[in-house]
Amino acid sequence: MNYHQYYPVDIVNGPGTRCTLFVSGCVHECPGCYNKSTWRLNSGMAFTQEMEDRIIADLNDTRIRRQGLSLSGGDPLHPQNIADVLKLVKRVREECPGKDIWIWTGYKLDELTADQREVVDLINVLIDGKFVQDLKDPSLIWRGSSNQVVHHLR
């Protein structure tokens, strides 16, 4: 998996102070997407064991309390991202007690594959659906267009 950006302290992509990772790869290519640079799977930097370890350490850093991890992109549920995202999500669940996990995806909850579902079954909040330019609404919280749904899963 590749990623474009990692914010160890973020207050924009989800509630509270968070760690946020923007992964590479998106098949949806929504017109009006604000993150077109993340569409190509091979763009950005390689997601290494060192980066995964850093995220876990940042989530557990008591000097700056983080509420959780946000995964966006690109698309964290792109089929080629699933293995690395699943490994990261499992580690957060095991090693970062009390931290929540949010994922943004263009896939709809009721259309997920078994592999995608395995990831989603471990997270707290899923924001699903493609961005639709004609339904763009800047007043919406945590989503860009009104067709997207915020699913509170746990």
Secondary structure by P-SEA (a helix, b strand, c coil): ccccccccccccccccbbbbbbbbbbccccccccccccccccccccccaaaaaaaaaaaacccccccbbbbbccccccccaaaaaaaaaaaaacccccbbbbbbcccccccccaaaaaaaaacccccccccccccccccccccccccbbbbbcc
